[in-house]
Amino acid sequence: MVFPSLCQGADRPVQAAGRWYAVMAAEYTGEVKTPTFQECLFGLTGQWPEGEGYAAWQKAKLPRLRLGVPDGTELAKEMDELIKGESKG
């Protein structure tokens, strides 16, 4: 996927009713960028104190999501690393 780049001012994670949400403040820049899987999964939430809880919530879903990804692909490798905790999220 290729998306027009957005200048993300704040991907601040918030929790409501026990569910996590990433609140994105974005501005269109006109640049084209291909986001990495981790950028899609976590955005810029890691810069906030709440980011750890959001990352844990997202990582907990990975084993189920991984079932639909073909073995041997770059995406599968990256997901496996995140599941094993070998990659920083």
N, CA, C and O of each residue as an XYZ file, in Angstrom:
356
protein
N       0.821     -1.171      0.000
C       0.000      0.000      0.000
C       0.871      1.241      0.000
O       1.915      1.278      0.650
N       0.450      2.230     -0.711
C       1.138      3.514     -0.714
C       0.098      4.567     -0.390
O      -0.974      4.608     -0.993
N       0.425      5.415      0.567
C      -0.512      6.434      1.010
C       0.121      7.802      0.879
O       1.334      7.940      1.033
N      -0.692      8.828      0.593
C      -0.145     10.182      0.683
C       0.325     10.394      2.121
O      -0.369     10.032      3.071
N       1.477     10.969      2.264
C       2.043     11.134      3.601
C       1.243     12.132      4.421
O       0.788     13.163      3.925
N       1.093     11.796      5.665
C       0.425     12.687      6.598
C       1.433     13.083      7.663
O       2.161     12.237      8.182
N       1.474     14.336      7.978
C       2.322     14.805      9.059
C       1.556     14.543     10.342
O       0.599     15.251     10.655
N       1.968     13.545     11.074
C       1.219     13.144     12.251
C       1.680     13.943     13.454
O       2.807     13.785     13.923
N       0.814     14.788     13.943
C       1.132     15.618     15.085
C       0.983     14.870     16.389
O       1.676     15.175     17.359
N       0.099     13.903     16.431
C      -0.106     13.170     17.680
C      -0.889     11.902     17.405
O      -2.068     11.973     17.056
N      -0.281     10.770     17.551
C      -0.983      9.488     17.535
C      -1.136      9.102     18.989
O      -0.524      8.133     19.436
N      -1.929      9.828     19.726
C      -2.019      9.605     21.165
C      -3.000      8.485     21.478
O      -4.172      8.568     21.112
N      -2.529      7.432     22.155
C      -3.438      6.351     22.524
C      -4.312      6.754     23.709
O      -3.837      7.357     24.671
N      -5.593      6.411     23.623
C      -6.523      6.652     24.718
C      -7.302      5.368     24.961
O      -7.473      4.548     24.059
N      -7.770      5.206     26.190
C      -8.545      4.021     26.519
C      -9.935      4.462     26.960
O     -10.083      5.360     27.789
N     -10.944      3.818     26.396
C     -12.328      4.096     26.758
C     -13.066      2.770     26.828
O     -12.993      1.961     25.903
N     -13.772      2.554     27.921
C     -14.544      1.321     28.112
C     -13.685      0.069     27.907
O     -14.166     -0.939     27.388
N     -12.410      0.137     28.318
C     -11.525     -1.015     28.238
C     -10.925     -1.270     26.870
O     -10.199     -2.248     26.697
N     -11.205     -0.422     25.895
C     -10.648     -0.582     24.546
C      -9.681      0.550     24.264
O      -9.875      1.677     24.718
N      -8.634      0.238     23.507
C      -7.648      1.244     23.136
C      -7.973      1.838     21.776
O      -8.450      1.142     20.880
N      -7.713      3.111     21.632
C      -7.889      3.830     20.371
C      -6.674      4.735     20.187
O      -6.145      5.282     21.155
N      -6.239      4.888     18.944
C      -5.175      5.844     18.647
C      -5.831      7.059     18.015
O      -6.427      6.973     16.942
N      -5.717      8.163     18.677
C      -6.308      9.398     18.180
C      -5.264     10.094     17.336
O      -4.235     10.535     17.848
N      -5.526     10.194     16.046
C      -4.536     10.721     15.126
C      -4.863     12.159     14.746
O      -5.976     12.475     14.326
N      -3.884     13.001     14.902
C      -3.971     14.364     14.392
C      -3.062     14.386     13.175
O      -1.852     14.204     13.309
N      -3.612     14.604     12.010
C      -2.824     14.507     10.783
C      -3.041     15.724      9.899
O      -4.067     16.402      9.964
N      -2.042     15.971      9.080
C      -2.093     17.076      8.139
C      -1.538     16.564      6.811
O      -0.481     15.933      6.790
N      -2.225     16.821      5.717
C      -1.792     16.365      4.402
C      -0.538     17.109      3.973
O      -0.492     18.338      4.025
N       0.495     16.358      3.543
C       1.745     16.975      3.105
C       1.955     16.866      1.595
O       2.759     17.602      1.024
N       1.232     15.948      0.948
C       1.400     15.750     -0.480
C       2.491     14.763     -0.841
O       2.576     14.346     -1.996
N       3.329     14.376      0.110
C       4.378     13.396     -0.145
C       3.779     11.997     -0.151
O       2.783     11.737      0.525
N       4.389     11.095     -0.918
C       3.931      9.714     -0.968
C       4.892      8.853     -0.153
O       6.109      8.952     -0.305
N       4.342      8.019      0.700
C       5.157      7.177      1.568
C       4.500      5.816      1.700
O       3.274      5.716      1.760
N       5.312      4.767      1.746
C       4.827      3.429      2.023
C       5.127      3.132      3.488
O       6.292      2.978      3.854
N       4.103      3.049      4.332
C       4.356      2.799      5.749
C       4.796      1.365      6.001
O       4.403      0.446      5.283
N       5.614      1.186      7.027
C       6.010     -0.153      7.431
C       4.853     -0.791      8.192
O       3.907     -0.105      8.580
N       4.928     -2.079      8.401
C       3.882     -2.763      9.162
C       3.776     -2.179     10.569
O       2.675     -1.943     11.065
N       4.927     -1.947     11.210
C       4.907     -1.397     12.564
C       4.313      0.006     12.592
O       3.626      0.364     13.548
N       4.567      0.804     11.560
C       3.945      2.127     11.494
C       2.428      2.005     11.389
O       1.690      2.787     11.989
N       1.971      1.024     10.626
C       0.528      0.794     10.507
C      -0.049      0.293     11.836
O      -1.150      0.684     12.225
N       0.685     -0.558     12.515
C       0.201     -1.163     13.752
C       0.217     -0.200     14.932
O      -0.732     -0.156     15.715
N       1.300      0.576     15.061
C       1.481      1.422     16.242
C       1.400      2.917     15.974
O       1.178      3.699     16.899
N       1.579      3.329     14.712
C       1.616      4.757     14.432
C       2.742      5.406     15.233
O       3.835      4.850     15.341
N       2.474      6.566     15.784
C       3.458      7.262     16.613
C       3.084      7.203     18.090
O       3.466      8.074     18.871
N       2.336      6.174     18.464
C       1.842      6.078     19.836
C       2.949      5.870     20.858
O       2.749      6.152     22.039
N       4.113      5.384     20.436
C       5.202      5.119     21.356
C       5.774      6.349     22.041
O       6.488      6.228     23.036
N       5.470      7.530     21.520
C       5.999      8.748     22.132
C       5.185      9.207     23.343
O       5.552     10.180     24.001
N       4.093      8.520     23.639
C       3.228      8.886     24.752
C       3.343      7.871     25.884
O       3.625      6.700     25.633
N       3.129      8.305     27.133
C       3.175      7.363     28.258
C       2.173      6.211     28.101
O       2.434      5.093     28.545
N       1.043      6.487     27.477
C       0.010      5.469     27.283
C       0.363      4.479     26.180
O      -0.316      3.467     26.006
N       1.424      4.773     25.438
C       1.800      3.960     24.288
C       2.100      2.516     24.622
O       1.854      1.631     23.802
N       2.623      2.258     25.799
C       2.962      0.888     26.195
C       1.702      0.022     26.274
O       1.701     -1.119     25.811
N       0.642      0.557     26.854
C      -0.613     -0.189     26.948
C      -1.224     -0.436     25.589
O      -1.751     -1.516     25.325
N      -1.157      0.570     24.716
C      -1.690      0.430     23.360
C      -0.899     -0.626     22.591
O      -1.484     -1.454     21.893
N       0.431     -0.599     22.716
C       1.273     -1.571     22.014
C       0.972     -2.988     22.490
O       0.901     -3.911     21.679
N       0.795     -3.165     23.798
C       0.482     -4.497     24.336
C      -0.855     -4.988     23.795
O      -1.000     -6.168     23.474
N      -1.816     -4.106     23.695
C      -3.137     -4.462     23.175
C      -3.038     -4.879     21.703
O      -3.656     -5.860     21.289
N      -2.260     -4.129     20.917
C      -2.076     -4.459     19.509
C      -1.310     -5.774     19.345
O      -1.674     -6.609     18.517
N      -0.249     -5.957     20.136
C       0.562     -7.172     20.031
C      -0.237     -8.415     20.406
O       0.006     -9.491     19.861
N      -1.182     -8.281     21.326
C      -2.002     -9.430     21.735
C      -2.846     -9.956     20.574
O      -3.229    -11.126     20.574
N      -3.137     -9.120     19.600
C      -3.938     -9.531     18.438
C      -3.099    -10.190     17.340
O      -3.642    -10.822     16.435
N      -1.784    -10.042     17.424
C      -0.920    -10.522     16.335
C      -1.006    -12.015     16.032
O      -1.052    -12.371     14.855
N      -1.032    -12.914     17.027
C      -1.088    -14.337     16.669
C      -2.298    -14.685     15.799
O      -2.192    -15.502     14.884
N      -3.419    -14.080     16.076
C      -4.615    -14.341     15.263
C      -4.461    -13.733     13.867
O      -4.821    -14.360     12.871
N      -3.926    -12.513     13.798
C      -3.720    -11.866     12.502
C      -2.694    -12.619     11.661
O      -2.810    -12.684     10.437
N      -1.691    -13.187     12.326
C      -0.613    -13.897     11.630
C      -1.126    -15.116     10.866
O      -0.523    -15.520      9.871
N      -2.224    -15.701     11.317
C      -2.775    -16.888     10.661
C      -3.112    -16.639      9.190
O      -3.086    -17.570      8.385
N      -3.423    -15.407      8.837
C      -3.788    -15.093      7.457
C      -2.641    -14.624      6.589
O      -2.862    -14.215      5.449
N      -1.417    -14.672      7.100
C      -0.255    -14.191      6.348
C       0.594    -15.381      5.905
O       0.986    -16.203      6.733
N       0.879    -15.477      4.606
C       1.664    -16.616      4.106
C       3.067    -16.679      4.707
O       3.750    -15.661      4.816
N       3.486    -17.876      5.092
C       4.839    -18.090      5.609
C       5.860    -17.678      4.560
O       5.605    -17.767      3.359
N       7.010    -17.229      5.022
C       8.103    -16.882      4.111
C       8.060    -15.457      3.585
O       8.993    -15.027      2.908
N       7.010    -14.722      3.877
C       6.924    -13.338      3.399
C       7.588    -12.403      4.402
O       7.758    -12.753      5.570
N       7.958    -11.219      3.944
C       8.551    -10.220      4.832
C       7.587     -9.848      5.957
O       7.999     -9.660      7.102
N       6.311     -9.747      5.622
C       5.309     -9.419      6.631
C       5.239    -10.505      7.695
O       5.133    -10.204      8.884
N       5.296    -11.768      7.275
C       5.267    -12.879      8.226
C       6.476    -12.821      9.151
O       6.347    -13.038     10.356
N       7.646    -12.530      8.597
C       8.865    -12.433      9.398
C       8.745    -11.320     10.430
O       9.081    -11.511     11.599
N       8.270    -10.168     10.000
C       8.136     -9.033     10.915
C       7.110     -9.322     12.011
O       7.317     -8.974     13.173
N       6.011     -9.958     11.632
C       4.989    -10.313     12.628
C       5.541    -11.332     13.623
O       5.311    -11.209     14.826
N       6.265    -12.330     13.134
C       6.855    -13.344     14.019
C       7.818    -12.716     15.014
O       7.836    -13.100     16.183
N       8.622    -11.749     14.563
C       9.555    -11.057     15.450
C       8.797    -10.288     16.534
O       9.189    -10.306     17.701
N       7.722     -9.620     16.150
C       6.922     -8.892     17.136
C       6.267     -9.836     18.139
O       6.222     -9.551     19.335
N       5.766    -10.951     17.646
C       5.115    -11.938     18.529
C       6.115    -12.477     19.539
O       5.783    -12.664     20.709
N       7.342    -12.728     19.088
C       8.381    -13.269     19.980
C       9.002    -12.188     20.855
O       9.771    -12.491     21.768
N       8.670    -10.927     20.580
C       9.223     -9.835     21.369
C      10.607     -9.433     20.963
O      11.322     -8.794     21.736
N      11.012     -9.801     19.737
C      12.376     -9.503     19.255
C      12.480     -8.140     18.588
O      13.577     -7.662     18.303
N      11.344     -7.525     18.343
C      11.343     -6.244     17.653
C      10.670     -5.218     18.524
O       9.701     -5.519     19.220
N      11.180     -4.010     18.489
C      10.639     -2.946     19.332
C       9.372     -2.386     18.702
O       9.351     -2.040     17.521
N       8.320     -2.301     19.504
C       7.071     -1.762     18.999
C       6.541     -0.651     19.820
O       5.486     -0.100     19.507
